[in-house]
Amino acid sequence: MIPPTFDYVAPKTLSEAVAALGGHENAKVLAGGQSLIPLMRFRLASPAMLVDLNRVESLSYIEEKGGWLKIGSMTRESALEHSSLVSQKYPLLSDAAHVISDPVVRNMGTVGGNLANGDPGNDQPATMLAYGAEVVAVGPNGERVIPITSFFVGLFESALAKNEILTEVRIPASKPRSGGAYLKLERKVGDFATAAVAAQVELDKKDKFVSVGIGLTNVGVTAIKATAAEDFLKGKAASDDNIRQAAALAAEAAQPIADFRGSEDYKRSLVKTYTVRALRLAVQRAKGG
Amino acid sequence: MSNHHIHVTINGKLHHADVESRLLLVHFLRENLNMTGTHIGCDTTSCGACTVQLNGKPVKSCTVLAVQADGMEVKTVEGLATNGKLHAIQEGFHEKHGLQCGFCTPGMMMTSSALLEENPHPTEDEIRHAISGNLCRCTGYMNIVKAIQYAAEKMAAAEKVAAD
């Protein structure tokens, strides 16, 4: 299948890209293209113009700076997967990067695209919700920072304005006695999650939760932050009993619909089981295990 | 602009072409250049039959625009053999019966030859992980893995001879 006709520009700098995007009624950003190009081929999306960011080299980086792990929006998922910094200090991000679509797709797919696409089946949204990340967007009027909690507005809809480009996502820098995990059930490699759970925790010296982040993938119109479960655990001991109670709250926060991947009940039960397992693994990693 | 002049180096040879922005890389290869070694399978970025190497990295050419390859190097299955001599990965697929119908083979070889460039001594797990985005409808994975292992050994032996 062939996409409908469209104009195309491939600027080399961010400012040229912002100008190109703002200069056209129905322009869209092309990042890795692994969702957008299939959508265009099926004629589910028909932008009149694509602004290809693949030649904007300044948008590809992974670095710790000023208390954050900063990731350029055009960083490939495969770069995250193979980053020793990520695998050593950001286990949740590393877990997620290993299970996004398949290894060949990850050579093109980008972190920014995974977020900006607004697909609840994507894996980075729940990951970033669990981390409490921030997203940086640049438009004609300059830069603004969007907390991840207000970034996912609806199905395939983000807080980005039509003339804004997502340039960076930043995660609070890894702290001692913190850890995370991402667990995903997929029918086969390359499929979207039946459900997946992201967990990020920080423990104090007595193994009580200082902070907890829990994100749920593909069980609602957007990725879901399981706030009741998070609040329940804060200040409590990292015990199995508490983890189980929190998982029940996470399952209540899920809003799955029945489809070919499973029934509503099945998915809710899966969220519960995976929340228990993800939290256990996060706690184990926070303790240095 | 929806028409673009591109220059792409394919298997070491520079090609110039005028293409529409909507032309997919796989169609550019198969229809404009008549290089039909790269296959179209699922048409949905799932199966990996259309895998080629773009600047050394395996990508699904049904999900890359030809214009995106402007100024880049593309390697296809036609570029594996040199001077009529099969690449170790091709020899491996031949020796270990790594194909049944053969439809997934070009994509499998482009993914696995890229793996061996990056990781010359992969474990079986690493091989299976690397080819997990390439589907074989004949389910001939056992022999595909053996073919890749054969190629890894063959390449290591050749390297050793070169070093000696």
Interface residues (C-beta under 8 A of the other chain):
Chain A: M1 I2 P3 P4 T5 F6 D7 Y8 V9 A10 G33 Q34 I37 P38 M40 R41 L50 D52 N54 S78 S101 D102 P103 V104 V105 N107 M108 V189 G190
Chain B: M1 S2 H4 E20 S21 R22 L23 L24 H27 D43 T44 T45 S46 G48 T51 L54 K57 P58 V59 K60 T63 V64 L65 V67 Q68 D70 T111 H129 A130 S132 G133 N134
